[in-house]
Amino acid sequence: MDVLQATILGIVQGLTEFLPISSSAHLLIVPKLAGWADPGAAFTAVIQLGTMAAVVIYFWRDIIRIFTTWLRSLWTPELRQDLDARMGWYIGLGTVPIGVAGLVFKDAIEGPARNLWLNAAMLIVFGLLLLLADQFGRKKKELGDLTMRDGLIIGAWQMLPLIPGASRSGSTMTGAMFLGYTREAAARYSFLLSIPAVVLSGLFEFRHFGDGGGVPVTPTVIATVVSFIVGYASIAWLLKYVAKHSTNIFVIYRVFAGTFLLTLLSLGVISS
């Protein structure tokens, strides 16, 4: 992998991590269409740390407030009904399902799940689920209405993006909107919920960083920095966009991209 490839993949990661269109699928598809080698699951997980740095910096005030309020609530009972204290529990417990599933299905995630036929199908299926959630969800609840039940259900939805093509942000937003949350509340909670899961995933995959035969260190660092810059801009744009618009543009893109990919695979233009 050269510097140009790393830069392009960093841009792809930054754009697609927070938009509900699946970063992991695009990090498989773009190299395949360009004739590059598969960057691998370890590369994908590590450069996600760049986009996670973006979400941490963007939401740093929320993160500090949630963590400190949650910590104080452990010995101050009157704080336990505070939204920030409850959010601390919801985010922590909501991370458990993806953590367990990630360890149990690690070999499948890093191997068979990276098949492009499956990725293309997931782009379409989860795009249609996002459409249904946006069309039929009540979109009345705000973050202040979040309950332990809802937090755990949305956390379960976060397991689905272990299959490339599902999209972490897309799945959690879909789950939240099915539960009646507004698009903006769903997106904001999706970002906050993603932090522990993706940071832990990236740190876990650091065991492969710089291994012989793996992705060289320099291109990975470049891609991570680029993904941070582009990712920060993507967060700001998406929160403003979903406050006033439906998610239809993402649904259309997912269905088109999935169909296009299935066509190329069927014609033998690219291999799975």
KASULWO-V754408 format. One record per residue. PHI is phi as a letter, one per 30 degrees, with the letter a starting at -180 (none if undefined). PSI is psi as a letter, one per 30 degrees, with the letter a starting at -180 (NA if undefined). OMEGA is omega in degrees with one decimal (999 if undefined). Layout:
PHI PSI OMEGA
PHI PSI OMEGA
This chain:
none k 179.4
c a -175.7
d e 179.6
d e 178.8
d e -179.6
d e -179.8
d e 179.8
d e 179.9
d e 175.2
d e 176.7
d e 178.9
e e 179.1
d e -178.7
d e -179.8
d e -169.2
c f -179.6
d e -174.4
c f 171.9
d k -174.6
d h -177.3
b g 173.8
i j 177.3
d e -176.9
d e 177.7
d e -178.7
d e 177.5
d f 170.4
c e -173.0
d e -175.9
e e 177.7
d e -179.6
d e 180.0
d e -179.0
d f -179.2
i g 178.8
c l 176.2
d l 175.1
d k -178.5
d f 176.3
j l -178.5
d e -178.9
d e 177.8
e e -179.4
e e -177.4
d e -176.9
d e -177.8
d f 172.7
d f 177.2
d f 176.2
d e 179.6
d e 176.3
d e 174.0
d e 178.4
d e -177.8
d e 177.7
d e -179.6
d e -179.1
d e -175.9
c g -171.7
e e 178.8
d e 178.2
d e -177.4
d e 179.7
d e -179.1
d e 179.9
d e -176.7
d e -177.2
d e 178.8
d e 177.5
d e -179.0
d e 180.0
d e -177.7
d f -179.9
d e 177.9
b g 177.8
b j -173.1
e e -176.4
d f 178.6
d f -170.3
d f 176.0
c f 176.5
d k -178.1
e e -178.2
d e 177.4
d e 179.0
d e 178.5
d e 177.3
e e 177.6
d e -176.7
d e -179.2
d e 179.9
d e -179.0
d e 178.7
d f 178.5
d f -175.9
e e -177.7
e e -177.9
d e 177.7
d e 179.5
d e -179.3
d e -179.9
d e 178.8
d e -177.7
d e -174.8
c g -175.4
e e -176.4
d e 179.2
d e -179.2
d e -177.2
d f -178.4
b c -174.4
e e -176.7
d f -179.3
d g 177.3
d k -174.8
d f 175.5
e e 179.9
d e -180.0
d e -179.9
d e 179.1
d e -179.5
d e 175.9
e e -177.8
d e -175.4
d e -177.7
d f 171.2
d e 179.6
d e 175.9
d e 177.0
d e 178.1
d e -179.7
d e -179.3
d e -178.7
d e -176.8
d e -171.3
c f 174.6
d k -175.8
d f 178.0
h h 179.6
c f -173.6
d k 173.5
c l -178.2
e e 179.0
d f 179.7
c f -176.0
d k 178.0
c l 177.3
e e 179.1
e e -178.6
d e 179.5
e e -179.7
d e 178.7
d e 178.2
d e 175.7
d e 177.4
d e 176.6
d f -178.6
d f 176.6
d e -171.8
d e -179.6
d g 171.3
d f 172.2
d j 178.5
e k -178.5
j f -178.5
d e -179.7
i j 178.8
d e -178.7
d e -180.0
d e -178.2
d e -178.7
d e 175.7
d e 178.1
d e 179.3
e e -179.1
d e -179.6
d e 173.9
d e 179.2
d f 174.0
j g -179.0
d l 177.6
d l 179.4
e e -177.3
d e 177.8
d e 179.2
d e -179.8
d e -178.2
d e 179.4
d e 177.2
e e 179.9
d e -178.4
d e -179.3
d f -175.7
d f -171.1
e e -178.6
d e -175.7
d e -175.1
d e 177.0
d e 178.8
d e 177.9
d e 179.8
d e 179.8
d e 178.3
d e -178.1
d f 177.6
d f 177.5
d f 179.0
c f -171.7
d j 178.7
i g 177.6
d l 175.2
e k -178.6
i f 179.7
c a 179.5
d k 179.1
e l -175.2
d e -173.4
e e 178.1
e e -179.9
d e 177.8
d e 178.9
d e -179.2
d e 179.8
d e 179.6
d e 179.4
d e -179.6
d e 177.0
d e -176.8
d e -178.3
d e -179.6
d e 179.4
d e 178.9
d e -179.3
d e 178.8
d e -178.0
e e -178.5
d e -175.2
d e -179.7
d e 177.5
d e -176.1
d e -174.6
d f 177.1
d f -175.0
b f -174.9
b l 174.2
d l 178.7
c g -175.3
e e -178.3
d e 179.1
d e 176.9
d e -179.8
e e 179.9
d e -178.1
d e -178.5
d e 178.4
d e -177.9
d e 179.1
d e 179.3
d e 178.2
d e 180.0
d e 177.4
d e 178.0
d e 179.2
d e 178.6
d e -179.3
d e -179.8
d f -179.9
i g 179.4
d e 174.1
b l 178.8
c l -178.7
d NA 999
